[in-house]
Amino acid sequence: MAKLKTNKATAKRFSYTKTGKIKRTTANRRHLLAHRTTKQKRGLRTQGYADKTNSKAISSMLPYGN
């Protein structure tokens, strides 16, 4: 059987935890940060988990668990 391809755009946005949950980073942390206060940026620092409704689709794009 041929190897499955990993969707590289998905691999840059999501990763698996050791227990198998899908971890995601918070949005709005890439650019335009100069005008934000330190408190706002600190609030965006936390990470979360992908929603259950999207986890099956994300898993199919990450077949080898990046």
Buried (B, 14 or more C-beta within 10 A) or exposed (E): EEEEEBBEEBEEBBBBEEEEEBEBBEEEEEEEEEEBEEEEEEEBEEEEEBEEEEBEEBBEBBEEEB
